[in-house]
């Protein structure tokens, strides 16, 4: 059940992230003013990332055994508990820093620019981490 919820929330995150990046880049390019909708969109992206992290940590401690990772150091057994966790952690950190930096900016254009850059880096990290499954 939690794994399915984690997967569905991942899809929701990707939709929100793409929507946010498109909206912020469009507003940045067209010099629109920063609205409450933009603020809610930025916060929603962070909330979905933090929910993903909470579910991922829960899945790690309930579904995966750390002893298997320690005993068998193969790529397949190590990917989800180690590499995926750290890439996702840096994705959250990047998005959070972008949000914090944007809150301190008064000019709307600069705010949109900051959110576009940091959220784009964050989604690239997420897509990279998900693509690592197939490598």
C-alpha positions in Angstrom: 0.0 0.0 0.0 2.7 2.5 1.0 4.8 1.6 -2.0 1.9 2.3 -4.3 1.3 5.6 -2.6 5.0 6.4 -2.9 4.8 5.7 -6.7 1.6 7.7 -7.2 3.1 10.6 -5.2 6.2 10.4 -7.5 4.0 10.8 -10.5 2.2 13.7 -8.8 5.6 15.3 -8.0 6.7 15.1 -11.6 3.4 16.7 -12.8 3.7 19.5 -10.2 7.4 20.0 -10.9 6.9 20.3 -14.7 3.9 22.6 -14.1 6.0 24.8 -11.7 9.0 25.0 -14.0 6.9 25.9 -17.0 4.9 28.5 -15.1 7.9 30.1 -13.5 10.0 30.2 -16.7 7.0 31.7 -18.6 6.4 34.3 -15.9 10.2 35.0 -15.7 10.3 35.5 -19.5 7.2 37.7 -19.6 8.0 39.7 -16.5 4.8 38.8 -14.7 4.2 39.6 -11.0 4.6 36.9 -8.4 1.1 35.9 -7.1 -0.2 33.7 -4.3 -0.8 30.9 -6.9 2.9 30.9 -7.6 3.7 30.8 -3.9 1.3 27.9 -3.4 2.8 26.1 -6.4 6.3 26.4 -5.0 5.2 25.2 -1.6 3.2 22.3 -3.1 6.3 21.1 -4.9 8.3 21.1 -1.6 5.5 19.4 0.3 5.4 16.5 -2.2 9.2 16.1 -2.0 9.1 15.9 1.8 6.2 13.5 1.7 8.2 11.4 -0.7 11.2 11.4 1.6 9.0 10.4 4.6 7.5 7.5 2.7 10.9 6.5 1.3 12.5 6.4 4.8 9.5 4.4 6.0 9.8 1.9 3.1 13.5 1.6 3.8 13.1 0.7 7.4 10.1 -1.6 6.9 10.7 -3.3 3.6 14.4 -3.4 3.1 16.9 -5.0 5.4 20.1 -3.0 6.1 21.9 -6.3 6.7 21.4 -7.4 3.1 23.0 -4.2 2.0 26.0 -4.7 4.2 26.4 -8.4 3.4 26.0 -8.1 -0.3 27.5 -4.9 -1.7 26.2 -5.4 -5.3 24.9 -2.5 -7.3 21.3 -3.9 -7.4 21.0 -4.3 -3.7 22.8 -1.0 -2.9 21.0 1.3 -5.3 17.7 2.1 -3.5 19.0 2.3 0.0 22.2 4.3 -0.8 22.4 6.1 -4.1 18.7 6.8 -4.5 18.4 8.2 -1.0 21.3 10.6 -1.4 20.3 11.8 -4.9 16.8 12.4 -3.6 18.2 14.2 -0.5 20.2 16.6 -2.7 17.1 17.1 -4.8 15.1 18.2 -1.7 18.0 20.3 -0.5 18.3 22.1 -3.9 14.5 22.8 -4.1 14.5 24.0 -0.5 17.4 26.3 -1.0 15.8 27.7 -4.1 12.6 28.4 -2.2 14.5 30.0 0.7 16.5 32.2 -1.7 13.4 33.3 -3.6 11.6 34.3 -0.4 14.3 36.9 0.3 14.0 38.4 -3.2 11.6 41.3 -3.7 11.6 41.6 -7.5 9.2 39.1 -9.2 11.4 38.5 -12.2 14.4 37.5 -10.0 12.1 35.4 -7.8 10.9 33.5 -10.9 14.4 33.1 -12.2 15.7 31.6 -8.9 12.8 29.2 -8.6 13.1 28.1 -12.2 16.8 27.4 -11.9 16.7 25.6 -8.5 13.5 23.6 -9.3 14.9 22.6 -12.7 18.1 21.3 -11.0 15.9 19.4 -8.5 13.8 17.7 -11.2 16.9 16.8 -13.2 18.3 15.1 -10.1 15.0 13.2 -9.6 14.9 12.1 -13.2 18.5 11.1 -13.1 17.9 9.0 -10.0 14.9 7.3 -11.6 16.8 6.7 -14.8 19.6 5.0 -12.8 17.3 2.0 -12.5 17.7 1.2 -16.1 21.5 1.6 -16.3 
